[in-house]
Amino acid sequence: MRHQVSTAIGKGIQSVARLRGGGGSALPGLVIEKIDPEFVSRSLSALPYGVILVSGTNGKTTTTKMVVSLLESQGLRVFTNRTGSNFIRGVVAALLGEVDTRGRLAADVAVLELDEAHAVQFIKRVTPHYSLFLNVMRDQLDRFGEIDHTADLLHTVARATTDSVVINRDDPRLAATQFRDDISARISTYGVSDELMAQFPSDDSMRGNSTKADVIVVREDDVELQRVNGASISLAYAEKSHEVMMKLKGVYNMQNAAGAVALTRAVLGEKLDEAAMLSALAQVTPAFGRGEEIIINGTTCELVLVKNPAGFRLSLMSFDAQDHATMIAINDDYADGRDMSWLWDVDFDSLTAVAMVSGIRGFDMALRLQYDNVPVDAVETDLATALNHFLSAHTSDSKRIFCTYTAMLAIRKLLRQYGKVDQVL
């Protein structure tokens, strides 16, 4: 009875929030967390394949989308927190949108993106069957502290996982012996070939530290990204190579694709339909704001989320700046991380010019570009004014906007005035 009452209250709040123009992803979750802390555990307790957690510093949202698509290709009904709201309240809000009026969830498996700190809180309520760990990078020091602490958070999640833990064997902290030693679940791995290692720097290598991942004995359950040639990639596992033509852009997404495949193989085992899995992988499109393309007056406007040095560096490397008008929007709200000093760890030499810099920390960003001799046409801290000027000045050009998380959410909302933007609930 309590579950039905909580469901009714949550759905009611969610409906009101959406009518008032919000996405309904924060307030309902906060309320239900307060009045019914066991709502999530009850909702997810009966799933045949259990709960899958995806965590790490970079790539959670798009990798989660890949995993969902791959599992759906196997005929599974998948519940996920598709908004990218990776706090527990985001999971609650997503559940409220999927359960029926009695609070029942029609799904076989849950695939949940959670940030490292909230994943530790989540496992106190729900035991994960599978976990996928992508990387450990320096990110939001004001929230997480140094990266060894972040690795400890993920280790806590790994120890609680019952069936299989999938780790990036190229990340020095995830591959470390002390991370792997006391995990009771089976460990599967993924990584990149030696030839590609330079394209995927760890946090240590970005600072000239020679720390490398411990050597992991590669077994049959390993998935390796062997080659990247534009949108074409080669994935190797079970002693065979598989060519996939991807719709996703960005070299980091190709590495994450290997992780998604490794996880899918761990979940399905001998039941895996390999052809269906690879076909589904080829069709995955960017998650919202993560290389998402929005058509405005016949030209493309691309949104690229950036939130730490490694992610920004890989984004600049992945997207050619020569044929795009560029805007950068930097906010420092809580969800972005308040400490923006990480911008000084990014090399911006690949940018020939930036048409507009905006956001709360727009002038900080403009100063950083000045030190790399990157010309900036205009600085406007108000996002609405800046976006209007940027779009008006470049009506015939393809456009790309690098933005922090809250800036991305605001810009997506503003772009509805100029073109079709998918609503993400």
FENNOR-V465005 format. One record per pair of residues at least 4 apart in sequence whose ideal C-beta (glycine too) atoms are under 7 Angstrom apart, sorted by the first residue. I is the first residue (numbers start at 1). J is the second residue. D is the distance in whole Angstrom. If there is no record, write none. Layout:
BEGIN
((I J D) (I J D))
END
This chain:
BEGIN
((1 5 6) (2 6 6) (2 36 7) (3 7 6) (3 39 7) (3 42 5) (3 103 4) (4 8 6) (4 102 5) (4 103 6) (5 9 6) (6 10 6) (6 32 6) (6 35 7) (6 36 4) (6 39 5) (7 11 6) (7 96 7) (7 99 6) (7 101 7) (7 103 4) (8 12 6) (9 13 7) (9 31 7) (10 14 6) (10 28 5) (10 31 7) (10 32 5) (10 96 4) (11 15 6) (11 96 6) (12 16 7) (13 17 6) (13 27 6) (13 28 4) (13 31 6) (14 18 6) (14 24 4) (14 28 4) (14 93 7) (14 96 5) (14 97 7) (15 19 6) (16 20 6) (17 22 4) (17 24 4) (17 27 6) (17 28 7) (18 22 6) (18 24 5) (23 83 7) (23 425 6) (24 28 6) (24 93 6) (24 425 7) (25 29 7) (25 83 5) (25 85 5) (25 90 6) (25 93 5) (26 30 6) (26 89 6) (26 93 7) (27 31 6) (28 32 6) (28 92 7) (28 93 5) (28 96 5) (29 33 6) (29 89 3) (29 90 6) (29 92 4) (29 93 4) (30 34 7) (30 89 5) (31 35 6) (32 36 6) (32 39 5) (32 92 5) (33 37 6) (33 88 6) (33 89 6) (33 92 6) (38 42 6) (39 43 6) (39 92 6) (40 44 6) (40 88 7) (40 91 6) (40 92 6) (40 95 7) (40 125 6) (40 126 6) (41 45 6) (41 125 5) (41 126 5) (43 95 5) (43 99 6) (43 103 7) (43 105 5) (44 51 6) (44 110 5) (44 126 6) (47 51 7) (47 107 6) (47 108 6) (47 109 6) (47 110 6) (48 108 5) (49 76 7) (49 108 5) (49 109 4) (49 129 7) (49 267 6) (50 109 7) (50 129 3) (51 110 5) (51 112 7) (51 126 6) (51 128 5) (51 129 6) (52 67 7) (52 109 6) (52 110 7) (52 111 5) (52 112 7) (52 128 7) (52 129 7) (52 130 4) (52 263 7) (53 112 6) (53 114 6) (53 119 6) (53 128 5) (53 131 5) (53 157 6) (54 60 6) (54 63 6) (54 64 5) (54 67 6) (54 111 7) (54 112 7) (54 113 5) (54 132 5) (55 60 6) (55 114 5) (55 115 7) (55 116 6) (55 119 5) (55 133 6) (55 154 6) (55 157 7) (56 60 6) (56 133 5) (56 134 3) (56 135 5) (56 136 7) (57 135 5) (57 136 6) (57 137 4) (57 139 5) (57 150 7) (57 308 7) (58 134 7) (58 135 6) (58 137 6) (58 252 7) (58 310 6) (58 311 5) (59 63 5) (59 134 5) (59 252 6) (59 256 5) (60 64 6) (60 86 6) (60 113 4) (60 134 7) (61 65 7) (61 84 4) (61 113 6) (61 287 4) (61 290 6) (62 66 7) (62 253 6) (62 256 6) (62 286 6) (62 287 5) (62 290 5) (63 67 6) (63 134 6) (63 256 4) (63 259 6) (63 260 6) (64 68 6) (64 80 6) (64 111 6) (64 113 4) (65 69 6) (65 284 6) (65 287 5) (66 70 6) (66 256 7) (66 257 6) (66 260 4) (66 281 7) (66 284 5) (67 71 6) (67 111 5) (67 260 5) (67 263 6) (67 264 7) (68 72 6) (68 78 5) (68 80 5) (68 111 5) (69 73 7) (69 280 5) (69 284 5) (70 260 6) (70 264 4) (70 277 5) (70 280 5) (70 281 6) (71 76 5) (71 78 5) (71 109 6) (71 111 7) (71 264 6) (71 267 7) (72 76 6) (72 78 5) (73 276 4) (73 277 6) (73 279 7) (73 280 4) (74 268 6) (74 272 7) (74 273 6) (74 276 6) (74 277 7) (76 108 4) (76 109 6) (77 106 6) (77 107 5) (77 108 5) (78 107 6) (78 109 6) (78 111 6) (79 98 6) (79 105 6) (79 107 4) (79 110 5) (80 110 7) (80 111 5) (80 112 7) (81 85 6) (81 90 5) (81 91 5) (81 94 4) (81 112 6) (81 113 6) (82 94 7) (82 424 7) (83 90 6) (83 94 7) (83 424 5) (83 425 7) (84 113 7) (84 287 7) (85 90 3) (85 93 7) (86 90 6) (86 113 5) (86 114 5) (86 115 5) (86 118 7) (87 115 7) (87 118 5) (88 92 6) (88 118 5) (88 121 6) (88 122 6) (89 93 6) (90 94 6) (91 95 6) (91 112 6) (92 96 7) (93 97 7) (94 98 7) (95 99 6) (95 105 7) (97 425 6) (98 105 6) (99 103 5) (99 104 6) (99 105 5) (100 104 5) (114 118 5) (114 119 4) (114 122 6) (115 119 7) (116 144 7) (116 150 5) (116 153 4) (116 154 6) (117 144 7) (117 153 6) (118 122 6) (119 123 7) (119 153 7) (119 157 5) (120 153 5) (120 156 5) (120 157 6) (122 126 6) (123 127 7) (123 128 6) (123 157 6) (123 160 4) (127 160 6) (127 162 6) (128 160 6) (128 161 5) (129 162 5) (129 163 5) (130 161 7) (130 163 6) (130 164 5) (130 263 6) (130 266 6) (130 267 6) (131 157 6) (131 158 6) (131 161 4) (131 165 5) (132 166 5) (132 259 6) (132 263 5) (133 154 5) (133 167 5) (133 168 7) (133 174 5) (134 168 6) (134 256 6) (134 259 6) (135 168 6) (135 171 5) (136 147 5) (136 150 5) (136 151 5) (136 154 7) (136 171 6) (136 173 5) (136 174 6) (136 203 7) (137 147 7) (137 203 5) (137 308 6) (137 310 5) (138 147 5) (138 203 5) (138 308 6) (138 309 7) (139 144 7) (139 307 6) (139 308 4) (139 337 7) (140 144 6) (140 337 3) (141 145 6) (141 339 5) (142 337 6) (142 338 5) (142 339 5) (143 337 6) (144 149 6) (144 150 5) (145 149 4) (147 151 6) (147 173 7) (147 203 6) (148 152 7) (149 153 7) (150 154 7) (151 155 6) (151 173 4) (151 179 7) (152 156 7) (154 158 6) (155 159 6) (155 179 5) (156 160 7) (157 161 7) (158 165 5) (158 183 5) (159 182 6) (159 183 6) (161 165 5) (161 185 5) (162 185 6) (163 185 6) (163 186 7) (164 185 5) (164 186 5) (164 188 6) (164 266 4) (165 183 6) (165 185 5) (165 187 5) (166 188 5) (166 190 7) (166 259 6) (166 262 5) (166 263 5) (166 266 6) (167 174 5) (167 175 7) (167 187 7) (167 189 6) (168 174 5) (168 190 6) (168 191 6) (168 259 6) (169 175 5) (169 189 4) (169 190 7) (169 191 4) (169 213 6) (169 216 5) (170 191 4) (170 192 6) (170 197 7) (170 200 6) (170 213 5) (171 175 6) (171 202 6) (171 213 6) (172 176 6) (172 202 6) (172 204 6) (172 211 5) (172 212 6) (172 213 5) (173 179 6) (174 179 6) (175 213 4) (175 214 5) (175 216 6) (176 214 6) (177 181 6) (177 214 5) (180 187 6) (183 187 6) (188 221 4) (188 262 5) (188 266 5) (189 216 6) (189 218 7) (189 222 5) (189 262 7) (190 222 7) (190 223 4) (190 258 4) (190 259 5) (190 262 4) (191 224 6) (192 196 4) (192 197 6) (192 200 6) (192 224 7) (192 225 5) (192 255 6) (193 224 6) (193 225 7) (193 226 5) (196 200 7) (196 225 6) (196 228 7) (199 251 5) (200 255 6) (201 205 4) (201 206 5) (201 310 7) (203 310 6) (204 209 4) (204 211 4) (205 209 7) (206 309 6) (206 310 6) (206 345 7) (218 222 5) (220 238 6) (221 265 7) (221 266 7) (222 237 7) (223 235 6) (223 237 4) (223 258 5) (223 261 5) (223 262 4) (224 236 5) (224 258 7) (225 233 6) (225 235 6) (225 254 6) (225 255 6) (225 258 4) (226 234 4) (226 236 5) (226 241 6) (227 233 7) (227 234 4) (228 233 5) (228 251 6) (228 254 5) (231 245 6) (231 246 5) (232 243 7) (232 245 5) (233 244 5) (233 246 6) (233 254 5) (233 257 7) (234 241 5) (234 243 6) (235 242 5) (235 244 6) (235 258 6) (235 261 6) (236 240 7) (236 241 5) (237 261 7) (237 265 7) (242 278 6) (244 278 6) (244 281 6) (244 282 5) (245 282 6) (246 254 7) (246 257 7) (246 282 6) (247 282 7) (247 283 6) (247 284 6) (247 285 5) (248 253 4) (248 284 6) (248 286 6) (249 253 7) (249 291 5) (249 318 6) (249 319 7) (250 291 6) (250 314 7) (250 315 7) (250 318 4) (251 255 7) (251 314 6) (251 317 7) (251 318 5) (252 256 6) (252 314 5) (252 318 7) (253 257 6) (256 260 6) (257 261 6) (257 281 6) (258 262 6) (259 263 6) (260 264 6) (261 265 6) (261 277 7) (261 281 7) (262 266 7) (263 267 6) (264 268 6) (264 277 6) (265 272 6) (268 272 4) (272 277 6) (273 277 6) (274 278 6) (275 279 6) (276 280 6) (277 281 6) (278 282 7) (279 283 7) (286 290 5) (286 291 4) (286 292 5) (288 292 5) (288 412 7) (288 422 7) (288 424 5) (289 303 5) (289 305 5) (289 408 4) (289 412 6) (290 305 5) (291 302 6) (291 304 6) (292 303 5) (293 300 5) (293 302 5) (294 301 5) (294 415 6) (294 419 5) (294 421 6) (295 300 6) (295 419 5) (295 420 7) (296 301 5) (296 391 6) (296 418 5) (296 419 4) (297 395 6) (299 396 7) (299 397 7) (299 398 6) (299 399 7) (300 398 5) (301 399 4) (301 401 7) (301 415 7) (302 399 7) (302 400 5) (303 401 5) (303 403 6) (303 408 6) (303 411 7) (303 412 7) (304 315 5) (304 319 6) (304 400 6) (304 401 7) (304 402 5) (305 403 7) (305 405 6) (305 408 5) (306 311 6) (306 312 4) (306 315 6) (306 402 5) (306 403 7) (306 404 6) (307 311 6) (307 336 7) (307 337 7) (307 404 6) (307 405 6) (308 312 7) (308 342 6) (309 313 6) (309 342 5) (309 345 4) (309 346 5) (310 314 6) (311 315 6) (312 316 6) (312 346 5) (313 317 6) (313 346 6) (313 347 7) (314 318 6) (315 319 6) (315 402 7) (316 350 5) (319 400 6) (321 326 6) (321 350 6) (321 351 5) (321 352 6) (322 352 7) (323 398 6) (324 397 7) (324 398 5) (324 399 6) (324 400 4) (325 355 5) (325 394 4) (325 397 4) (325 399 5) (326 351 6) (326 354 5) (326 355 6) (326 400 5) (327 355 6) (327 356 4) (327 358 7) (327 390 5) (327 401 5) (328 354 6) (328 357 5) (328 365 6) (328 402 5) (329 358 5) (329 359 4) (329 383 6) (329 401 6) (329 403 4) (329 404 7) (329 407 4) (329 411 6) (330 340 7) (330 359 4) (330 361 4) (330 362 6) (330 364 7) (330 365 5) (330 404 5) (330 407 7) (331 336 5) (331 359 5) (331 360 5) (331 361 7) (331 404 5) (331 406 5) (331 407 4) (332 336 6) (332 338 5) (332 340 5) (332 360 5) (332 361 5) (333 406 4) (334 338 7) (335 405 5) (335 406 5) (336 404 4) (336 405 5) (336 406 5) (340 361 5) (340 364 6) (343 364 7) (343 365 6) (343 368 5) (344 368 6) (347 372 7) (348 369 6) (348 372 4) (348 374 5) (349 372 6) (351 374 5) (353 374 7) (353 375 5) (353 377 7) (354 369 6) (354 374 6) (354 376 5) (355 377 5) (355 390 6) (355 393 7) (355 394 6) (356 377 7) (356 378 5) (356 380 7) (356 386 5) (356 389 6) (356 390 4) (357 362 5) (357 365 5) (357 366 5) (357 376 5) (357 379 5) (358 362 5) (358 380 5) (358 381 6) (358 383 5) (358 386 4) (359 381 7) (359 383 7) (359 404 7) (359 407 5) (360 381 6) (361 365 6) (362 366 6) (362 379 5) (362 380 7) (362 381 5) (363 367 6) (363 379 6) (364 368 7) (365 369 7) (366 370 7) (366 376 5) (366 379 5) (367 371 7) (369 374 4) (369 376 5) (378 389 7) (380 385 5) (380 386 4) (380 389 6) (382 386 6) (383 387 6) (383 407 7) (383 410 5) (383 411 6) (383 414 7) (384 388 6) (384 414 6) (385 389 6) (386 390 6) (387 391 6) (387 411 6) (387 414 5) (388 392 6) (389 393 6) (390 394 6) (391 418 6) (394 399 6) (401 411 6) (403 407 4) (403 408 4) (403 411 6) (404 408 7) (405 409 7) (406 410 6) (407 411 6) (408 412 6) (409 413 7) (410 414 6) (411 415 6) (412 421 6) (415 419 6) (415 421 5) (416 421 5))
END
